[in-house]
Amino acid sequence: MKRDDDLRRKLLAGLAASAAGALAGCTRAMAAKSAEPAPSRRRRKWGMVIDLDRCARCAGCVVACQQENNIPPLGAQAAARTRPIHWMDFLPPASGSFTATPIPCMHCEDPPCVKVCPVGATYQNPEGITAQVWERCIGCRYCIVACPYSRRYFNWSEPRWPGDDPSSLNPDVAPRPRGVVEKCTLCHHRIHAVLEHARLDEELLTDEALRRLPACAESCPTQAITFGDLADPDSEVARLAASPRAVRLLPEAGTRPKVIYLRETK
């Protein structure tokens, strides 16, 4: 009986020693991990580069943007009376000084439209997109006046579709009602989807997955439009933005656009 008690005590002592050793090892590992530098939490800064050497002026980006973002066609009569809505449009040549230039919202780092909105309907999100809350807009159009690039549009009528058939609409983008201002969002719904998929799948988001993400970039047959994270120095869009050919529209306005052009070399 005494022998059994001695054996039991030795067994319990061995188990206690093993547990203490494991706990000490775990504590050391946790301490070492806490001593490691915290991973970088760099904030993304979405932007776009448009290479005017590559651009074929085919207007495929305009059509793709209209379809992706549920921008209804006005028709010839309405277009003759008011300004058609184009989130992606073309600047016409001016006195032969430059060729037609694709122009979306510039998504300025210092956007004047945000400053003048009295109700916060337009704002800049943490990743640099100048966004719009349609339901909050009161239609004052201060933002249209403030934008030096004329990249905002007022909805003068309810959206109508050919044959009054809305079945072809993109379910990811809400149609805008009459009386509000709208603009390019850099296809924010696409950005959100790819970020969410990467999070749920626990995969790293690659630069290759971003370069042609917006509808305009995806549709461009010459790959003249490159999208990505300007805050990532290894991204293609950041490399292009640092090119000697890189220019921004109206630099004197001080808005610091995140849509950047590469000048033609011919």
C-alpha positions in Angstrom: 0.0 0.0 0.0 2.9 2.3 0.9 4.5 1.4 -2.3 1.4 2.4 -4.3 1.3 5.8 -2.4 5.0 6.5 -3.2 4.4 5.7 -6.9 1.3 7.9 -7.0 3.3 10.8 -5.4 6.2 10.4 -7.9 3.7 10.3 -10.8 1.9 13.5 -9.6 5.3 15.3 -9.0 6.4 14.4 -12.6 3.2 15.7 -14.1 3.5 18.9 -12.1 7.0 19.4 -13.3 6.0 18.8 -16.9 3.1 21.3 -16.6 5.4 23.9 -15.1 7.9 23.4 -17.9 5.3 23.7 -20.5 3.9 26.9 -18.9 7.3 28.4 -18.7 8.0 27.7 -22.3 4.6 29.2 -23.4 5.3 32.3 -21.3 8.7 32.7 -22.9 7.2 32.3 -26.4 4.5 34.9 -25.6 7.1 37.3 -24.2 9.2 36.9 -27.3 6.3 37.4 -29.6 5.2 40.6 -27.7 8.7 41.9 -28.1 8.5 41.6 -31.9 7.7 44.8 -33.8 4.0 45.2 -34.5 3.1 44.6 -38.2 2.7 47.7 -40.3 -0.8 49.1 -40.4 -0.3 51.3 -43.4 -3.5 52.8 -44.7 -4.2 52.3 -48.4 -4.6 55.2 -50.8 -6.5 54.3 -53.9 -5.5 56.0 -57.1 -5.3 55.6 -60.9 -2.8 56.3 -63.7 -4.0 56.8 -67.3 -1.3 56.4 -70.0 -2.2 58.7 -72.8 0.3 57.0 -75.1 -1.6 53.7 -74.7 -5.1 55.2 -74.8 -6.8 54.5 -78.2 -9.7 56.9 -77.5 -12.1 54.1 -78.2 -14.5 55.2 -75.4 -14.8 51.6 -74.1 -14.2 52.9 -70.6 -17.1 55.3 -70.9 -19.5 52.6 -72.0 -18.3 50.1 -69.4 -18.7 52.7 -66.6 -22.2 53.5 -67.7 -23.2 49.8 -67.6 -21.4 49.0 -64.4 -22.8 51.9 -62.4 -26.4 51.9 -63.7 -26.2 55.3 -65.5 -29.3 55.5 -67.7 -29.1 56.8 -71.2 -30.8 60.1 -71.6 -31.8 59.7 -75.3 -31.3 62.3 -78.0 -34.1 64.7 -76.9 -33.2 64.9 -73.2 -29.5 65.1 -74.1 -30.2 68.1 -76.2 -31.8 69.9 -73.2 -29.4 69.0 -70.4 -26.0 67.7 -69.6 -25.7 63.9 -70.0 -24.3 62.0 -67.0 -20.9 60.4 -67.6 -18.9 59.3 -64.6 -16.1 58.6 -67.1 -15.9 61.1 -69.9 -13.5 62.6 -72.5 -12.1 66.0 -72.4 -12.2 67.3 -76.0 -9.1 68.7 -77.7 -8.5 72.4 -77.0 -7.0 74.4 -79.8 -5.0 71.4 -80.9 -2.9 71.5 -77.7 -3.8 68.0 -76.6 -5.8 65.0 -77.8 -9.0 63.8 -76.2 -8.4 62.7 -72.7 -10.4 60.3 -70.5 -11.4 61.9 -67.3 -13.1 60.4 -64.2 -13.5 62.0 -60.8 -10.0 63.1 -59.7 -10.5 61.8 -56.1 -8.4 64.7 -54.8 -6.4 64.5 -51.7 -7.8 67.9 -50.8 -11.3 67.8 -52.4 -13.1 71.1 -52.5 -16.5 69.4 -52.9 -16.2 67.9 -49.5 -15.6 71.2 -47.9 -18.7 72.9 -49.3 -21.3 70.2 -48.7 -23.6 71.4 -45.9 -24.9 68.0 -45.0 -21.9 65.7 -45.3 -23.4 63.9 -48.3 -20.0 63.9 -49.9 -17.0 62.9 -47.9 -13.6 61.4 -48.2 -13.3 57.8 -46.9 -10.2 56.6 -45.0 -8.7 55.1 -48.1 -8.9 58.4 -50.1 -12.0 57.8 -52.2 -14.2 60.9 -52.5 -17.6 59.2 -51.9 -21.2 60.2 -52.0 -24.2 59.3 -49.8 -27.1 59.6 -52.3 -29.8 59.6 -49.7 -28.3 62.4 -47.7 -27.8 64.8 -50.7 -30.2 67.7 -50.7 -29.4 68.8 -54.2 -27.9 72.2 -53.4 -25.2 71.6 -56.0 -22.5 73.5 -54.1 -20.2 70.6 -54.9 -20.8 71.0 -58.6 -19.7 74.6 -58.4 -16.7 73.8 -56.2 -15.2 71.0 -58.4 -12.6 72.5 -60.6 -12.8 69.5 -63.0 -16.6 69.6 -63.6 -16.8 65.9 -62.5 -20.2 66.0 -60.8 -23.6 65.6 -62.3 -27.1 66.6 -61.1 -30.0 64.2 -61.6 -32.8 66.3 -63.2 -35.2 63.4 -63.7 -35.9 59.9 -62.4 -33.7 57.2 -64.0 -35.4 55.5 -67.0 -34.3 52.5 -68.9 -35.0 51.4 -72.4 -38.3 49.7 -72.5 -38.7 50.5 -68.8 -36.9 47.2 -68.1 -34.6 47.4 -65.1 -33.6 43.7 -65.2 -30.2 44.5 -66.7 -29.1 46.7 -63.8 -26.1 45.9 -61.7 -27.5 44.8 -58.3 -24.3 46.1 -56.6 -24.9 49.7 -57.4 -28.1 51.6 -56.4 -29.7 53.9 -59.0 -29.7 57.5 -58.0 -33.1 59.3 -57.6 -34.1 62.7 -59.1 -32.7 65.7 -57.3 -29.3 64.4 -56.1 -25.7 64.8 -57.4 -23.7 61.8 -58.5 -20.1 61.0 -59.5 -17.5 58.4 -60.1 -16.7 56.2 -57.1 -13.7 54.3 -58.5 -16.1 51.3 -58.5 -16.0 51.2 -54.7 -18.3 48.2 -54.7 -15.7 46.2 -56.6 -13.0 47.4 -54.2 -15.1 46.3 -51.2 -15.9 42.9 -52.7 -12.2 42.1 -53.4 -11.1 43.2 -49.9 -13.9 41.2 -48.3 -13.1 38.1 -50.3 -9.4 38.4 -49.3 -10.4 38.8 -45.6 -12.8 35.8 -45.6 -10.3 33.6 -47.5 -7.4 34.8 -45.3 -5.4 35.6 -48.4 -3.1 38.5 -49.1 -4.5 41.0 -51.6 -2.0 41.2 -54.5 -1.3 44.2 -56.7 -2.2 42.1 -59.8 -5.7 41.6 -58.4 -6.2 45.4 -58.2 -4.6 46.8 -61.4 -7.7 46.3 -63.6 -10.3 46.3 -60.9 -12.6 49.3 -61.8 -14.8 48.7 -64.8 -13.0 51.4 -66.9 -9.6 49.7 -66.3 -11.0 46.2 -66.9 -12.6 47.2 -70.3 -9.6 49.1 -71.7 -8.3 47.1 -74.6 -4.8 48.7 -74.5 -4.5 48.6 -70.6 -4.0 52.3 -70.6 -5.7 52.5 -67.1 -3.9 51.2 -64.1 -5.5 51.1 -60.6 -4.0 50.4 -57.2 -2.6 51.5 -53.9 -0.5 54.7 -54.3 0.7 54.2 -50.7 2.3 50.9 -51.7 5.7 51.8 -53.2 5.9 48.3 -54.8 2.6 48.7 -56.6 2.4 49.2 -60.4 0.3 52.4 -60.0 2.8 53.9 -57.6 5.7 53.1 -60.0 3.8 54.7 -62.9 2.9 57.8 -60.8 6.6 58.3 -60.1 7.4 58.4 -63.9 8.9 61.5 -65.4 5.9 61.6 -67.7 3.4 61.8 -64.8 1.3 65.0 -64.7 -1.8 66.0 -62.7 -4.6 68.2 -64.1 -4.8 71.8 -62.8 -2.0 71.5 -60.2 -2.5 75.2 -59.5 -5.8 74.3 -57.9 -4.0 72.6 -55.0 -6.3 69.6 -54.9 -3.6 67.0 -55.4 -5.6 64.6 -57.6 -5.1 60.8 -57.2 -5.9 60.3 -60.9 -2.6 60.9 -62.7 -1.8 61.0 -66.4 1.3 59.9 -68.3 2.0 62.4 -71.0 2.2 61.4 -74.7 5.7 61.0 -75.9 5.0 61.7 -79.6 
